[in-house]
Amino acid sequence: MPVDFAGAAVGTAFGELFSVVENVLQTVRAFGPQLKKINNTLSKIDPIIKDWDEYNRRLDRSPTDMRPIKALLNKGKNLVEKCSRISPLNVFQKYMHSKKLTKFDAEVLREFQIYIPLLNARNNGEILWEVREMRMEINELIRFGQVSGGALQSGLGASGNLAVPEAPDFIVGLEVEASLRKLKGQLLEEGVSVIVVTAPGGCGKTTLLTKLCHDMDIEGKFNNNIMFVPVSKKPNLVDIIRKMIQHKGFKVPVIETEDHAVHYLQQLLIIIGQNPVLLVLDDVWTNSHSIIEKFVFKKIKHYKIVVTSRYEFPAYRPVHHLNPLTHGEALELFHQSVTVDDSSMDAPDDELLEQIVKRCKGLPLALTVVAKSLRGKDRPFWETKLLDWSCSGLDSDILDCLRKSLDDLDGDPSIKERFMDLGLFPEDRKIPATALIDMWVELYKLDFDGVHAIADLNKLVYRNLADLVVTRRDSSEDDDKCYSSHYAMQHDLLRELAIVECNQQGEVEKRERFILDLTGNNFPDWWSEQKQPTLGARLVSISTDGTFSTPWPNLELPEAEALVLNFETDIQTKTYALPKFIEKADKLKALIITNYSFFPAELGNFHVVGSNLRRIRLERITVPFLSMGKLRLHSLQKISFFMCDISQASTSDDTKISDAMPNLVELHIDYCNDLMTLPDGICEIKPLRKLSITNCHNFSELPQQIGQSASLEVVRLNSCTNLSQLPDSIGTLKKLISLNISDCLSLSTLPNQIGQLVSLKRMNMKGCLRLSELPRSIVKLRNLRKVVCDKGKEVLWEPLKSSLNALNIIASKEEEANLDWLRD
């Protein structure tokens, strides 16, 4: 057998580095944290090094392939040895070499990522030869992206994150528990690759799978390789695979066809398939059964797929049937759901209770919704509801059961109104709380910041009419009344119920809510056949798929106050034209445009947007910010951009954003990575009170003119990782109450003028790793009440704490980098 001298040399270099790190770690305390991380990394890599000789023999790898690795390891050894000779009193050298150690650790992780496909050979020799043939294709995928450490996926709960939803606190039913045990056994054992879980809608299929995926043994086996994919009626295979690639931390390549997407999926599975992989395809409809086959890849040994569906697919076995609850189990779940503070208020007798529970047919969704609608009500109320259900022929349709539970909710008809509003958004999509706030504030005359709107959303959650998903826990969001991490989710049965309720309001022309889901250009007859149809709806939602093409037919919307446009674009064109009938909708106050395709789409006909609009929210839209200077949005008070391309140069020679929207109060820009700086004209908008630029990783500076924004009360710049400094003029913002600069990794100093922020009450500087000192002027911040910073940075605020007894300093513990992807 030929000996690979380069491989042996790598093993020797690795052993020498490992030995030096362990020795210096025990004898030199100055670099303890950095050396511990390197030692942890090397421990994970050790088994890889030991197997390299065998890999090289089987792959005929040239000795030169290993030279970069050997050079990196020798570089690390020299660096660690140099650190061992630095005097503990030499603060500057300690600081500089700490950074070098951190950089070296990152280099090791990045370099070994290239060899991840080889690890699979340890478990499956057959796949190793597949990897050899596909090496060029895998390298192409790796070139498209590099591991991002999970930072990207943590912030994109609305789009790219396929993490398992939170598990319920409890489950009821012996059969459910038996199902958990059986499915768990099938996932832990060898062999079975596709499992189908089938049951009627509302039986708890998704709940069962979330509970299963959070099981300790399942998490232990599949670790970070569990992906939970909502499929629904109209699945987009290309988008799903894009999200899978993004979820695993890779930059998403251009994918033009389904065949191309499947190709990339297989490459991704080879890369992550060194460890067991679990894919949940949730809510697959019968007309989408062919999509399952696209995800099957039998050459990955420990790759499991679980499908949930109302239907059974004969081509896939085993099939697990989840039945409704028994009557006794249904009573138990109903009791738990109707209980308030461990006591059932005005509980009826057993006979009445049993009759109501029996009407719910053992469906957990119906039981919880009905129970919460009766919670705290007196006996006559219960009897009235039972009588209503009996008269409605309930046994023929479970939707009637759910519908009757909506009537007279706590005597507050607004709860039902908010429930129906959720139907304006597509099935199985996270609904941004900020979009609901924009609608509800304008429609129902609520407070500007949306406090009452969030309270209304929580009422729906309390009654199991919706779920609340918070993708990032941040107390400052609540403080600043910015709810960008809050999303509502609705079970598809409940969405169906919401639409049924909307359609009960009479003929199309007279309904208060108009909801249309278009396939291609198949407009309803009443619309396409009439020259100028008129709708009286206050809320309008139109959803189109990737096969839709303009022009739009004419439509009159004289009463519309909120318009929700949901769309997907064609892979080639990536464009979407606003319907021209918007221009004549004079009462329109809230416009929400969401592109559910993976990449931003160019928005056409933006000039039709009316001057009476108060709120605009755009998601995944390409619309140059400066080009808006040509518009006349004089009533606009809030505009939000999420994952948009907004920094292209304006085509107008005389565009001034302050002229276009002179009364703007709030500007929100989130995950707009092409934004590098803020147009100066923004600072000339006098009423601007809230400026939020978050997760914009190329945003590097605020303009000096920011000092002109004298009305600013909230400035949020969190996770703008390229922001290196704040302008001196920030000190002129005398009304500023809250400043959030958390996770601004490049920010190393604060201007001395920050002490002039006489109204500042809250400051969040968590994750500002380079910020090691504060200007002396902070002692002038007499109104400061809350500071959030990293653990160990509290000492920076001690001079102020001694003079301000009310100051609350919250130390946030730094999270360790996740190295689980290096495990065998």
C-alpha positions in Angstrom: 0.0 0.0 0.0 1.5 3.4 -0.9 2.3 5.7 1.9 0.9 9.2 1.8 3.8 11.3 3.2 1.9 14.5 3.0 -1.0 13.0 5.0 1.4 11.6 7.6 3.0 15.0 7.8 -0.4 16.6 8.4 -0.9 14.1 11.2 2.4 15.0 12.7 1.8 18.8 12.5 -1.7 18.3 14.0 -0.3 16.3 16.9 2.4 18.9 17.6 -0.2 21.8 17.5 -2.6 19.9 19.8 0.2 19.2 22.3 1.4 22.8 22.3 -2.1 24.1 22.8 -2.8 21.8 25.7 0.6 22.6 27.3 0.2 26.4 27.0 -3.4 26.2 28.2 -2.2 24.6 31.4 0.7 27.0 32.0 -0.4 30.4 30.6 -3.7 31.9 31.8 -3.6 35.1 29.6 -5.1 33.4 26.6 -7.4 30.9 28.3 -10.7 31.6 26.5 -9.1 31.6 23.0 -7.0 28.5 23.6 -10.0 26.6 25.0 -12.0 27.3 21.8 -9.0 26.1 19.7 -8.6 23.1 21.9 -12.3 22.3 21.5 -12.0 22.6 17.7 -9.0 20.4 17.5 -10.8 17.8 19.6 -13.5 17.6 17.0 -11.1 17.4 14.1 -8.9 14.7 15.7 -10.9 11.7 14.3 -10.8 13.3 10.8 -7.0 13.5 10.9 -6.7 9.9 12.0 -8.8 8.7 9.0 -7.2 10.8 6.3 -4.6 8.2 5.3 -7.3 5.7 4.4 -9.2 8.4 2.5 -6.2 9.4 0.5 -5.4 5.8 -0.4 -9.0 5.2 -1.7 -9.2 8.5 -3.5 -5.7 8.5 -4.9 -5.3 12.0 -3.5 -2.1 13.8 -4.5 0.3 14.7 -1.6 0.0 18.4 -2.6 -3.7 18.4 -1.6 -2.7 18.3 2.1 0.0 21.0 2.0 -2.4 23.9 2.8 -3.7 22.1 5.8 -0.1 21.3 7.0 0.9 25.0 6.5 -2.1 26.2 8.5 -1.4 23.8 11.4 2.3 24.9 11.5 1.2 28.5 11.5 -1.0 27.8 14.5 1.8 26.1 16.4 4.1 29.0 15.9 1.4 31.4 17.0 0.6 29.5 20.2 4.3 29.2 21.0 4.7 33.0 20.5 1.8 33.6 22.8 3.4 31.6 25.5 6.3 34.0 25.6 4.3 37.2 25.9 4.6 39.0 29.2 1.3 39.2 31.2 2.0 42.9 31.6 2.2 43.6 27.9 -1.5 44.5 27.4 -1.2 45.5 23.8 0.5 42.3 22.7 -2.0 40.3 24.7 -4.9 42.1 22.9 -3.4 41.7 19.4 -2.5 38.0 19.8 -5.9 37.2 21.3 -7.4 38.5 18.1 -4.9 36.4 16.1 -5.9 33.2 18.0 -9.6 33.9 17.4 -8.9 34.4 13.7 -6.8 31.2 13.6 -9.7 29.2 15.1 -12.0 30.5 12.4 -9.5 29.6 9.7 -9.3 26.0 10.9 -13.1 25.7 10.9 -13.3 27.2 7.4 -10.5 25.1 6.0 -11.9 21.8 7.4 -15.3 22.6 6.0 -14.0 21.9 2.5 -13.3 18.3 3.6 -16.7 17.6 5.1 -17.9 15.4 2.2 -15.0 13.1 2.9 -16.3 12.3 6.4 -19.2 10.4 5.0 -16.8 7.8 3.8 -16.3 6.6 7.4 -20.0 5.4 7.5 -20.7 4.5 3.9 -17.9 3.4 1.4 -20.3 3.4 -1.5 -21.1 7.1 -1.1 -17.4 7.9 -0.9 -17.0 6.8 -4.5 -20.1 9.0 -5.4 -18.3 11.9 -3.8 -15.3 11.3 -5.9 -17.3 11.6 -9.1 -19.3 14.6 -7.8 -16.3 16.4 -6.3 -16.4 19.3 -8.8 -20.2 19.8 -8.3 -19.8 19.8 -4.5 -17.0 22.3 -4.7 -19.3 24.5 -6.8 -21.9 24.5 -4.1 -19.3 25.2 -1.4 -18.0 28.1 -3.5 -21.5 29.6 -3.6 -21.6 29.9 0.2 -19.7 29.5 3.4 -20.9 28.4 6.8 -22.3 31.5 8.6 -22.4 30.1 12.1 -26.1 30.2 12.3 -26.4 33.9 12.4 -28.4 34.1 9.2 -30.9 31.5 10.0 -31.6 32.8 13.5 -32.9 36.1 12.1 -34.9 34.9 9.2 -37.8 33.2 11.0 -40.2 34.6 8.4 -38.5 33.0 5.4 -35.4 30.8 5.5 -35.6 29.2 8.9 -36.8 25.6 8.8 -36.3 25.0 12.6 -38.8 22.9 14.4 -41.7 24.9 15.9 -42.0 25.0 19.7 -43.5 21.8 21.2 -46.7 22.0 23.2 -46.5 21.9 27.0 -48.6 18.8 27.2 -50.3 16.2 25.0 -53.4 14.1 25.8 -54.2 10.6 24.8 -52.8 7.1 25.1 -52.8 6.7 21.4 -50.9 9.9 20.9 -48.3 8.7 23.4 -48.2 5.3 21.6 -47.7 7.1 18.3 -44.8 9.1 19.7 -43.1 5.9 20.9 -43.7 4.1 17.6 -42.5 6.9 15.4 -39.5 7.5 17.6 -38.5 3.8 17.3 -38.8 4.0 13.5 -36.6 7.1 13.3 -34.0 5.6 15.6 -33.8 2.3 13.8 -32.1 1.4 10.6 -33.9 0.9 7.3 -37.1 2.9 7.0 -36.5 6.1 4.9 -40.0 7.6 4.4 -42.8 7.5 7.0 -46.3 8.9 6.3 -48.4 10.2 9.2 -52.0 10.6 8.1 -55.2 11.9 9.9 -58.1 14.3 9.3 -57.5 18.0 9.6 -57.3 19.2 13.2 -56.2 15.8 14.6 -52.8 17.1 15.7 -50.4 15.7 13.1 -48.2 18.8 13.2 -48.3 19.0 17.0 -47.3 15.3 17.2 -44.3 15.9 14.9 -43.1 19.0 16.8 -43.3 17.0 20.1 -41.4 14.1 18.4 -38.6 16.4 17.0 -38.0 17.9 20.4 -37.6 14.4 22.0 -34.2 14.2 23.7 -33.2 11.0 21.8 -34.3 12.3 18.4 -32.4 15.6 19.0 -29.5 13.5 20.2 -29.4 11.5 16.9 -30.2 14.2 14.4 -28.8 17.2 16.3 -28.8 20.3 14.0 -29.9 18.2 11.0 -33.6 18.4 11.6 -35.6 20.5 9.0 -39.3 21.2 9.3 -40.8 22.2 6.0 -44.4 23.4 5.6 -45.6 22.1 2.1 -49.3 23.0 1.8 -51.6 23.1 -1.3 -49.2 24.8 -3.7 -45.7 23.8 -2.9 -42.8 25.5 -4.7 -40.0 22.9 -4.9 -37.3 25.4 -5.9 -38.1 27.7 -3.0 -38.2 24.9 -0.5 -34.7 23.7 -1.6 -33.4 27.2 -1.5 -34.6 27.5 2.1 -32.9 24.2 3.0 -29.6 25.4 1.6 -30.0 28.7 3.5 -31.1 27.0 6.7 -27.8 25.0 6.7 -25.8 28.2 6.5 -24.9 28.2 2.8 -25.3 31.1 0.4 -28.1 30.2 -2.0 -27.0 29.6 -5.6 -29.1 30.6 -8.6 -31.6 27.7 -9.2 -33.7 28.0 -12.4 -35.4 24.7 -12.8 -36.8 21.9 -10.6 -34.2 19.5 -11.9 -31.5 22.0 -11.1 -33.0 22.3 -7.6 -33.0 18.5 -7.0 -29.4 18.4 -8.2 -28.4 20.9 -5.5 -30.5 19.1 -2.9 -28.5 16.0 -3.5 -25.2 17.8 -3.2 -26.4 19.4 0.1 -27.5 16.0 1.5 -24.0 14.6 0.6 -22.4 17.4 2.5 -24.6 17.4 5.6 -25.2 13.6 5.4 -22.1 12.7 7.3 -24.5 12.9 10.3 -28.1 11.6 10.4 -30.7 13.9 8.7 -34.4 14.3 9.5 -36.7 16.1 7.0 -40.3 16.7 8.0 -42.6 17.5 5.0 -45.7 18.9 6.8 -49.2 19.1 5.3 -48.7 17.5 1.9 -51.8 17.6 -0.2 -52.9 14.7 -2.5 -52.3 16.8 -5.6 -48.7 17.4 -4.4 -47.7 13.8 -3.7 -45.1 13.8 -6.5 -43.0 16.3 -4.5 -42.2 13.6 -2.0 -40.1 11.6 -4.5 -37.9 14.7 -5.2 -36.6 14.6 -1.6 -35.9 10.8 -1.5 -32.1 10.1 -1.8 -31.5 6.5 -0.8 -27.7 6.7 -1.0 -27.6 8.7 2.3 -27.7 5.9 4.9 -29.1 7.8 7.9 -31.6 10.1 6.1 -35.2 10.0 7.2 -38.3 11.7 5.8 -41.6 12.1 7.7 -44.6 13.3 5.8 -47.8 14.6 7.4 -51.0 14.6 5.3 -54.7 14.3 5.4 -54.2 11.7 2.7 -52.5 8.3 2.5 -49.9 7.8 -0.3 -49.8 4.2 -1.4 -46.3 4.5 -2.8 -44.8 5.1 0.6 -44.7 2.8 3.6 -45.0 2.6 6.5 -48.2 4.7 7.0 -49.1 5.7 10.6 -52.8 6.6 11.2 -53.4 9.1 13.9 -57.0 8.7 15.1 -59.2 11.3 16.9 -59.1 11.2 20.7 -61.4 8.8 22.6 -64.3 10.4 24.5 -62.4 10.1 27.8 -59.3 11.7 26.3 -61.4 14.4 24.7 -62.9 15.2 28.1 -59.4 15.5 29.6 -58.2 17.9 26.9 -61.4 20.0 27.1 -61.0 20.2 30.9 -57.4 21.4 30.6 -58.3 24.0 27.9 -61.4 25.4 29.7 -59.6 25.7 33.0 -58.6 29.2 34.3 -55.9 29.3 37.0 -56.4 25.6 37.9 -60.1 26.1 38.5 -63.0 25.8 36.1 -65.3 28.9 36.5 -69.0 28.1 36.7 -68.4 24.6 35.4 -71.7 22.9 34.1 -72.8 19.5 35.0 -71.2 16.4 33.5 -74.1 15.7 31.1 -73.9 19.2 29.4 -70.1 18.9 29.3 -70.2 15.5 27.6 -72.7 16.7 25.0 -70.5 19.6 24.0 -67.3 17.5 23.9 -69.1 14.8 21.8 -69.9 17.5 19.2 -66.1 18.1 18.7 -65.6 14.6 17.3 -62.4 14.0 19.3 -60.4 16.6 17.2 -57.9 18.4 19.4 -58.1 21.6 17.4 -61.9 21.8 17.8 -61.8 20.9 21.5 -59.3 23.6 22.4 -61.0 26.3 20.4 -64.4 25.5 21.7 -63.2 25.2 25.3 -61.5 28.5 25.2 -64.6 30.2 23.8 -66.6 28.9 26.8 -63.9 29.6 29.4 -65.3 31.6 32.3 -68.9 31.6 30.9 -72.0 30.8 33.0 -74.3 27.8 32.5 -76.9 29.5 30.4 -74.2 30.6 27.9 -73.0 27.0 27.6 -76.6 25.7 27.1 -77.3 28.4 24.4 -74.1 27.3 22.5 -75.1 23.7 22.7 -78.5 24.5 21.3 -77.0 26.5 18.5 -74.7 23.7 17.5 -77.6 21.1 17.7 -79.7 23.2 15.3 -76.8 23.6 12.8 -76.4 20.0 11.9 -73.0 20.0 13.4 -72.2 16.4 12.9 -72.0 17.0 9.1 -69.2 19.6 9.3 -66.6 20.2 12.0 -66.2 23.8 10.6 -69.6 24.6 12.1 -68.3 23.6 15.5 -65.4 26.0 15.1 -67.6 28.7 13.6 -70.1 28.7 16.4 -67.3 29.1 18.9 -66.5 32.4 17.3 -69.8 34.0 18.1 -69.9 36.5 21.0 -66.3 35.9 22.1 -66.4 37.6 25.6 -69.0 39.9 24.1 -66.2 41.5 22.1 -67.0 41.3 18.3 -63.6 42.8 17.5 -61.9 39.4 18.3 -63.8 37.7 15.5 -63.0 40.6 13.2 -59.3 40.2 13.9 -59.6 36.5 13.4 -61.1 36.9 9.9 -58.4 39.4 9.0 -55.8 36.6 9.3 -57.4 35.0 6.3 -56.0 37.7 4.1 -52.6 36.0 4.2 -51.5 32.8 2.5 -51.9 29.4 4.0 -49.0 28.1 6.2 -47.1 31.4 6.0 -45.9 33.3 9.0 -47.8 36.5 9.2 -45.6 39.4 10.3 -47.1 41.1 13.4 -45.9 44.4 11.9 -48.2 43.8 8.9 -51.2 43.2 11.2 -50.3 46.3 13.2 -50.3 48.4 10.0 -53.7 47.1 9.0 -55.4 47.2 12.4 -54.1 50.6 13.4 -55.6 52.2 10.3 -58.8 50.1 10.1 -59.8 50.2 13.7 -58.3 53.5 14.8 -55.9 52.0 17.3 -52.9 53.6 18.9 -50.1 54.5 16.5 -47.4 52.1 18.0 -49.7 49.1 17.8 -49.8 48.2 21.5 -53.6 47.5 21.3 -53.0 45.6 18.0 -50.5 43.3 19.7 -52.9 42.9 22.6 -55.6 41.8 20.1 -53.3 39.3 18.5 -52.6 37.8 22.0 -56.3 37.5 22.5 -56.5 35.3 19.4 -53.5 33.3 20.7 -55.1 32.9 24.1 -58.2 31.3 22.4 -56.1 29.0 20.2 -57.3 30.9 17.1 -53.7 31.6 16.2 -50.2 30.8 17.3 -47.6 33.4 18.1 -44.0 32.8 16.9 -41.2 34.9 18.3 -38.0 34.3 16.2 -35.7 36.4 18.4 -36.2 37.2 22.1 -35.2 40.8 22.7 -36.8 42.9 25.4 -35.8 46.1 23.7 -38.3 45.3 20.9 -41.1 45.5 23.4 -39.6 48.6 25.0 -39.4 50.3 21.6 -42.7 49.0 20.3 -40.9 47.3 17.4 -42.3 43.8 16.8 -40.2 42.7 13.9 -39.5 39.3 15.4 -43.2 38.5 16.1 -45.2 36.4 13.7 -48.7 34.9 13.7 -49.4 31.4 12.4 -52.9 29.9 11.7 -53.9 26.3 11.3 -55.2 25.7 7.8 -58.6 24.6 9.1 -58.9 27.9 11.0 -57.8 29.9 7.9 -60.5 28.0 6.0 -63.0 29.0 8.7 -61.9 32.6 8.5 -62.5 32.7 4.7 -65.8 30.9 5.1 -66.8 33.6 7.6 -65.8 36.3 5.2 -67.8 34.8 2.4 -70.9 34.5 4.6 -71.3 38.3 4.4 -73.3 38.2 1.2 -72.5 38.7 -2.5 -69.0 39.4 -3.6 -69.7 43.1 -4.2 -71.0 43.7 -0.7 -68.5 41.8 1.4 -66.4 43.7 3.9 -63.4 41.5 3.1 -62.5 40.3 -0.4 -60.0 37.4 -0.5 -58.9 36.0 -3.9 -56.3 33.3 -4.5 -55.5 33.3 -8.3 -53.9 30.4 -10.2 -52.3 31.8 -13.4 -54.6 34.4 -15.0 -57.8 32.6 -14.1 -59.8 35.5 -12.9 -63.4 34.9 -11.7 -66.0 35.4 -14.4 -67.6 38.4 -12.6 -64.3 40.2 -12.7 -63.1 39.4 -16.2 -66.5 39.7 -17.9 -67.5 43.1 -16.5 -65.8 46.2 -17.8 -65.6 48.0 -14.5 -66.6 45.8 -11.6 -66.9 47.5 -8.2 -66.3 46.0 -4.8 -67.4 47.5 -1.5 -64.8 45.7 0.6 -62.7 47.6 3.2 -60.0 44.9 3.2 -58.8 43.4 0.0 -56.3 40.5 -0.4 -55.2 39.2 -3.8 -52.6 36.3 -4.1 -51.0 35.3 -7.4 -48.6 32.5 -8.2 -45.5 32.3 -10.4 -47.6 31.7 -13.6 -49.6 35.0 -13.3 -48.9 37.7 -15.9 -50.2 41.2 -16.3 -52.2 43.1 -17.3 -54.7 43.3 -14.5 -58.4 43.7 -15.4 -60.1 46.9 -14.3 -61.5 47.0 -10.7 -63.1 49.7 -8.6 -62.3 49.7 -4.9 -63.9 52.9 -3.6 -64.2 51.7 0.1 -60.9 49.8 0.4 -58.7 50.9 3.3 -56.2 48.0 3.4 -54.8 46.1 0.4 -52.7 43.0 0.8 -50.9 41.8 -2.3 -49.2 38.3 -2.0 -47.3 37.0 -5.0 -44.7 34.7 -6.4 -42.6 35.6 -9.5 -41.6 33.7 -12.5 -38.0 32.3 -12.2 -36.8 34.2 -15.3 -38.6 37.6 -15.0 -38.6 38.3 -11.3 -40.9 41.2 -11.8 -44.3 42.2 -10.5 -46.5 45.1 -11.6 -48.9 46.8 -9.2 -52.5 46.9 -10.5 -53.4 50.3 -11.9 -56.7 50.3 -10.1 -54.8 51.1 -6.9 -54.5 54.7 -8.2 -58.3 55.2 -7.9 -58.6 53.7 -4.4 -58.9 57.0 -2.7 -59.6 55.6 0.8 -56.6 53.2 0.8 -54.5 53.7 4.0 -52.4 50.5 4.4 -50.6 48.7 1.5 -48.8 45.4 2.3 -46.9 43.8 -0.6 -45.2 40.5 0.0 -43.1 38.5 -2.5 -43.0 34.9 -1.4 -40.4 34.0 -3.9 -36.9 33.5 -2.6 -35.2 36.4 -4.4 -36.4 40.1 -4.5 -38.7 41.0 -7.4 -38.6 44.3 -9.2 -41.8 46.3 -8.5 -43.4 48.0 -11.5 -46.1 50.7 -11.6 -45.1 52.0 -8.2 -46.3 55.4 -9.4 -49.9 54.3 -8.9 -49.5 54.3 -5.2 -52.0 56.9 -3.8 -51.2 60.0 -1.8 -53.6 59.1 0.9 -51.6 56.0 2.1 -50.5 56.1 5.7 -48.5 52.8 5.9 -46.6 50.8 3.4 -44.8 47.4 4.1 -42.7 45.8 1.3 -41.0 42.4 1.6 -38.5 41.0 -0.9 -39.0 43.9 -3.3 -36.5 45.7 -5.5 -37.5 49.4 -5.4 -34.7 52.1 -5.2 -35.3 54.2 -2.2 -34.3 57.4 -3.9 -36.7 56.8 -6.7 -39.5 57.3 -4.2 -38.6 61.0 -4.3 -40.7 61.2 -7.5 -43.8 60.1 -5.6 -46.1 62.3 -3.5 -46.8 60.3 -0.4 -47.8 63.3 1.7 -50.0 61.3 4.1 -47.4 58.5 4.6 -46.5 58.0 8.3 -44.7 54.6 8.3 -42.8 52.6 5.7 -41.1 49.3 6.2 -38.7 47.4 4.0 -37.9 43.7 4.8 -35.3 41.8 2.7 -35.6 44.4 -0.1 -33.1 45.8 -2.5 -33.4 49.6 -2.0 -30.0 51.1 -2.7 -29.8 51.2 -6.5 -29.1 54.7 -7.8 -32.0 56.9 -8.6 -32.8 57.6 -12.2 -34.2 61.0 -11.4 -32.1 64.1 -11.4 -34.2 65.9 -8.9 -35.5 63.4 -6.3 -35.8 64.5 -2.7 -37.2 61.9 -0.3 -38.2 64.5 2.2 -40.5 66.1 -0.4 -42.0 62.7 -1.2 -42.9 61.8 2.3 -42.7 64.9 4.5 -44.8 63.5 7.3 -43.0 60.2 7.8 -43.0 59.2 11.5 -41.4 55.7 11.3 -38.8 54.2 8.9 -38.0 50.5 9.3 -35.3 48.8 7.2 -34.6 45.1 8.0 -32.3 42.6 6.3 -31.7 45.0 3.3 -28.1 44.0 2.7 -27.5 46.3 -0.2 -28.0 49.4 2.0 -24.6 51.0 2.7 -25.7 54.4 4.0 -28.9 56.4 4.5 -29.8 59.1 1.9 -29.3 62.5 3.4 -32.8 63.5 2.5 -34.2 61.2 5.2 -32.7 63.5 7.9 -34.7 66.4 6.5 -38.0 64.8 7.4 -38.9 66.8 10.5 -41.6 64.5 12.1 -39.4 61.3 12.0 -39.6 59.8 15.5 -38.4 56.2 14.9 -35.5 55.1 12.8 -34.9 51.3 12.6 -32.1 50.0 10.4 -31.4 46.4 11.5 -29.6 43.3 10.2 -28.2 45.4 7.3 -24.7 43.9 7.2 -23.3 46.3 4.6 -24.6 49.4 6.3 -21.5 51.3 7.4 -22.5 54.8 8.5 -25.2 57.2 9.6 -25.0 60.5 7.8 -23.8 63.5 9.8 -27.1 65.1 8.9 -28.8 62.8 11.3 -28.5 65.6 13.9 -31.2 67.5 11.9 -33.8 64.8 12.8 -34.7 66.6 16.0 -37.8 64.6 16.6 -36.1 61.2 16.8 -37.0 59.2 19.9 -35.9 55.7 18.9 -32.9 54.7 16.9 -32.3 51.0 16.3 -29.1 49.9 14.5 -28.8 46.4 15.9 -26.9 43.8 13.9 -25.5 46.2 11.4 -22.1 44.4 11.6 -20.2 46.8 9.3 -21.2 50.0 11.2 -17.9 51.3 12.5 -18.9 54.6 14.2 -21.7 56.9 15.1 -21.6 60.5 13.9 -20.8 63.3 16.4 -24.1 65.0 15.4 -26.0 62.3 17.2 -25.5 64.4 20.4 -28.0 66.9 19.1 -30.9 64.4 19.3 -32.4 65.9 22.5 -35.6 63.8 22.3 -33.9 60.5 21.8 -35.2 58.0 24.4 -33.8 54.7 23.1 -30.6 53.7 21.3 -30.0 50.1 20.2 -26.5 49.3 18.8 -26.5 45.6 19.8 -24.3 43.2 17.7 -22.7 46.1 15.8 -19.4 44.1 15.6 -17.3 46.8 14.0 -18.3 49.6 16.4 -15.2 50.3 18.6 -15.9 53.8 20.0 -18.8 56.0 20.9 -18.7 59.8 20.2 -18.1 62.0 23.2 -21.2 63.9 22.2 -23.3 60.9 23.4 -23.4 62.5 26.8 -25.6 65.3 25.3 -28.5 62.8 24.9 -30.3 64.3 27.8 -33.6 62.3 27.3 -31.9 58.9 26.8 -33.6 56.2 29.0 -32.6 52.9 27.3 -29.4 51.7 25.6 -28.6 48.2 24.3 -24.9 47.6 23.4 -24.9 43.8 23.8 -22.6 42.1 21.3 -20.4 45.2 20.6 -17.3 43.1 21.0 -14.8 45.9 20.0 -16.4 48.5 22.3 -14.0 48.3 25.3 -14.4 51.8 26.7 -17.0 54.5 27.0 -16.6 58.3 26.7 -16.5 60.1 30.0 -19.5 62.1 29.0 -21.8 59.2 29.9 -22.0 60.5 33.4 -24.2 63.2 31.9 -26.9 60.7 31.0 -29.0 61.6 34.0 -32.3 60.0 32.6 -30.7 56.6 31.7 -32.7 53.8 33.3 -31.8 50.6 31.4 -28.5 49.4 29.9 -28.1 46.0 28.2 -24.5 44.9 27.7 -22.3 41.7 27.6 -21.3 40.0 30.7 -18.1 41.5 31.9 -18.9 44.9 30.4 -21.0 46.1 33.4 -17.8 47.7 34.9 -17.9 50.3 32.1 -21.1 51.7 33.5 -20.0 51.8 37.2 -19.2 55.6 37.1 -22.9 56.3 36.2 -24.5 53.7 38.5 -23.0 55.3 41.5 -24.9 58.5 40.8 -28.1 56.9 39.3 -29.7 54.5 41.8 -32.5 53.7 39.3 -30.1 52.5 36.6 -30.7 48.8 35.7 -27.7 47.2 34.1 -28.6 43.9 32.4 -25.6 41.7 31.6 -26.2 39.3 28.7 -24.1 36.2 28.6 -22.2 35.7 25.3 -23.2 32.6 23.4 -20.6 30.1 22.4 -20.2 29.2 18.7 -21.9 26.0 17.7 -19.4 23.4 16.6 -21.8 20.5 16.3 -21.4 20.3 12.6 -17.8 18.9 13.2 -19.0 16.0 15.2 -18.7 12.4 13.8 
